Amino acid sequence: MEKNEAKAILKNARIAPRKVQIVLDLIRGKDYEVALATVKHTPKAACEYLEKLLKSAAANAENNHNMDKNSLYVAECYVCPGPTMKRIMPRAQGRAYRILKRTSHVTVVLKEKE
């Protein structure tokens, strides 16, 4: 990790990575305040997780790296698939279908503008 960046990671979030990716694409490269406002006003399930994660990264920047909260921007943000929980759904004629309950590892990195 570089000197002028603050990171926050959320592991094993119970939401599919492709749902998180949609919202991450909206905030990548934006200023911290703009990103936070975007996440707050976007009606997606992933936004609850991401709002908390953004605030956490900002708090890390302020408290651990002595960075100015007003000059932060989302340098990188990405999601990786976590472990998948396998469940069984009973179907007709005694068959069983598998249901995959996917999880996500989300990472947000904030940097200070020069």
VEXZAMI-738049 format. One record per residue: x, y, z of N, C-alpha, C in turn. Coordinates in pm, whole numbers, plus 50000, padded with zeros to 5 digits. Layout:
XYZXYZXYZ
...
% end
This chain:
500854988150000500005000050000500895012650000
500525022149917501295034449908501095043050032
501885053750040501815062550157500535070850160
500105075550043498955084650038497665077749996
497455065450045496185058950015495635051850138
494305051750147493625045050258492695034650199
492635023250267491915011850212490895006650312
489795001350261488824994350344488354982050268
488284970750337487904958150272486724952050346
485744947650267484594940550323484654926250271
484724916750364484834902650323483504895450347
483214885850262482064876850276480714884050285
480544894750209479244901550205478244892550133
477054890850189476084881750130475324888250014
476064891449909475464897249789476334892849672
475714890249558476444885349442477384896349388
478584892549345479544902449296479034910949179
478244904949091477784912648975476814923749014
476134922249127475244932849175476044944449233
477174941049298478024951349357478754958949247
479184951749143479964957449034479254969248967
477944968148953477134978748890477324992048963
477264991549097477375003849176478835008749181
479774999349186481195003249189481575010949063
481005006948949481285013948824480805028448828
479775031048910479245044748920480175053948999
480885048449098481675057149187483165057349158
483655048649071485095047849045485615061148991
486665066549056487285078949011486635091749061
485505090549129484785102549176485375107449309
485075120149341485445125549472484695118049581
485255117949703484645110549813483205115049839
483005128349849481655133649878480655129949768
481095131049643480225127749529479895112749530
480905104549557480715090049561479725086249671
479875092549787478985089649900477545093649867
477375105349804476035109949765475435100649660
476265096149565475805086949461475295074049522
476075068649615475705055949680474435057549762
474325069049831473145071449915471855072049834
471925077249711470715079549632470535069749518
471245058549521471085048149420470275036649481
469165032949421468315022549482468795008249449
469945004749499470484991249477470814985049612
470734971849619471004964849745472444966649790
473364967749696474794968849729475134982149797
474274991949784474585005349833474735005949986
473974997650057474104997150204475524993450243
476034982850181477384978250209478414988850170
478244994650052479245003849998479305017150074
478155021750123478145034150201478995032550327
478775021350395479535018550517481025016950487
481325010450374482715008050334483435021150300
482745029950227483315043050192483635051150318
482675051150412482885058650537484055052850616
484175039750613485275033150683486625036850622
486685036750489487925040450419488295054950448
487295063750453487535077850483488045079550626
487475072050719487915072650858489345067550871
489675056950795491045051750794492005062450742
491585069450636492425079850576492705090950677
491645095150747491755106250841492575102450965
492245090951024492835087351153494195080451141
494355071751041495585063951033496655070350944
496215078350844497175083750747497235098950745
496495105450836496475120250846496185127050713
495205121650640494845127650511493635136850531
493495146550440492375155950447491155149750382
490055149050458488835142450410488255149250285
488465162450274487895170050163488605167850030
489835162650035490585160849909490705146149870
489845137749923489885123449890489095120349764
489535110249692488745105049580488895089849574
487955083249506487975068649495488985064849387
490185060949429491255057549335490965044149268
490635034149349490245021249292489185014749379
488345007049314487334999349386487024987049302
487034975649367486784963349292486114953049382
485534943049318484854932349391485364918949338
485614909749431486034896149396484994886549454
484764875449386483814865749442484394859249567
483554857949669483944851049791483474836549782
483454829549896482974815749894481494815049861
481104804849787479704803149748479044792549835
477904796349895477154786649976476234778849883
476254765649895475414757449808474194752749886
473034754949829471774750949893470984742549794
470024734949846469244726249759467784730449759
467204730849639465804734549619465054722249567
464064717349640463324705849590462524709549465
462514700449366461774702749243460824691049219
460144691549107459144681349076459774667549061
458994657249091459354643149072460624639249147
460794644949267461894640849353463264645949314
463304654849218464594660449179465014671449276
466274674949272466774685949355467654694849269
467364707949271468204717449199469114724249300
470314727749254471254734649341471064749749328
471044756349444470994771049446472334775949498
472934785449428474214790949468473994804649533
474324805449661474224818249732475624824249733
475814834149645477154839549624477494850349727
478794851449756479274861849846480354870049774
480684881649832481614890849768482674895749866
483854898449813484884905749885485024919149813
484694930149881484724943449817485874951549876
486624958249789487744966749832487584980749776
487764990649864487725004749821489015011449865
489695018249772490925025449802490715040249774
490945048549876490835063049862492235069149859
492425079049772493695086249766493425101249778
494485108649811494395123149819494765129349685
494005139649646494345146649522495605155149544
496455155349442497685163549454497355178149436
% end
